[in-house]
Amino acid sequence: MAAVTLADLKAHLNLTTDQDDQLLTGKLEAARAWVGAYTASDPSLDTTPAAINEAILQLAAHLYENREASLVGVTASALPFGFLDLLAPYRAFSF
């Protein structure tokens, strides 16, 4: 499966404008880096498994929708349900 693109992320978020493209690109790069470190892989390859691509979309969307580390007066939420489960088969352990 091809690597996640900005267009994929915008479709995932149901966004149709170009207003936040720069912000979204940064969130997508951060998500790719995090998932790449967690799996010790390069998530920008055209052969990335679908589960890894879905995890990248979920994390990038989470980062976009929750832009601060702490919020006042708002209930915080953890990463989306199933995010780590998607990555579990690809996790790289090192000691």
C-alpha positions as CSV (number, residue, x, y, z in Angstrom):
1,M,0.0,0.0,0.0
2,A,1.2,3.5,-0.8
3,A,2.4,5.9,1.9
4,V,-0.1,8.2,3.6
5,T,-0.4,11.5,1.7
6,L,-1.8,14.9,2.7
7,A,-4.8,14.1,0.6
8,D,-5.4,10.9,2.5
9,L,-5.3,12.8,5.8
10,K,-7.6,15.4,4.6
11,A,-10.1,12.8,3.5
12,H,-9.7,11.0,6.9
13,L,-10.6,14.3,8.6
14,N,-13.3,15.2,6.1
15,L,-11.5,18.5,5.3
16,T,-12.1,20.1,1.9
17,T,-10.2,23.4,2.2
18,D,-6.5,24.1,1.9
19,Q,-6.5,26.4,4.9
20,D,-4.6,24.0,7.3
21,D,-2.4,22.2,4.7
22,Q,0.8,23.4,6.3
23,L,-0.3,22.4,9.8
24,L,-1.6,19.1,8.6
25,T,1.7,18.4,6.8
26,G,3.5,18.9,10.1
27,K,1.1,16.6,11.9
28,L,1.6,14.0,9.2
29,E,5.4,14.2,9.4
30,A,5.2,13.9,13.3
31,A,3.0,10.9,13.1
32,R,5.2,9.2,10.5
33,A,8.3,9.9,12.7
34,W,6.6,8.5,15.8
35,V,5.3,5.4,14.1
36,G,8.7,4.9,12.4
37,A,10.5,5.0,15.7
38,Y,7.9,2.6,17.3
39,T,8.3,0.1,14.5
40,A,11.9,0.8,13.5
41,S,10.7,1.2,9.9
42,D,10.3,3.8,7.2
43,P,6.5,4.6,7.0
44,S,7.0,6.7,3.9
45,L,7.6,3.7,1.7
46,D,5.2,2.6,-1.0
47,T,5.1,-0.9,0.6
48,T,3.9,0.2,4.0
49,P,1.3,-2.2,5.5
50,A,-2.3,-0.9,5.6
51,A,-2.4,-1.2,9.4
52,I,0.6,1.1,9.7
53,N,-1.0,3.6,7.4
54,E,-4.2,3.6,9.4
55,A,-2.2,4.2,12.6
56,I,-0.4,7.1,11.0
57,L,-3.8,8.6,9.9
58,Q,-5.2,8.1,13.4
59,L,-2.2,9.7,15.1
60,A,-2.0,12.6,12.7
61,A,-5.8,13.3,13.2
62,H,-5.4,13.1,16.9
63,L,-2.5,15.6,16.9
64,Y,-4.5,17.9,14.6
65,E,-7.6,17.8,16.8
66,N,-5.8,18.0,20.1
67,R,-3.1,20.6,19.5
68,E,-2.0,21.2,23.1
69,A,-0.4,18.9,25.7
70,S,-2.8,20.0,28.4
71,L,-6.2,21.7,28.1
72,V,-8.2,23.6,30.8
73,G,-11.8,22.8,31.1
74,V,-11.8,20.0,28.6
75,T,-11.6,16.2,29.2
76,A,-8.4,14.8,27.8
77,S,-8.4,11.7,25.7
78,A,-5.8,9.1,25.0
79,L,-4.7,8.0,21.6
80,P,-7.6,6.7,19.5
81,F,-8.9,3.2,20.4
82,G,-6.9,0.5,18.6
83,F,-4.0,2.7,17.6
84,L,-1.3,0.6,19.4
85,D,-3.2,-2.6,18.5
86,L,-2.7,-1.7,14.8
87,L,1.1,-1.3,15.4
88,A,1.6,-4.3,17.7
89,P,2.6,-6.8,15.0
90,Y,5.2,-4.3,13.7
91,R,6.6,-3.1,17.0
92,A,10.4,-3.2,17.3
93,F,11.7,-4.1,20.7
94,S,15.2,-3.2,21.7
95,F,17.0,-3.6,25.0
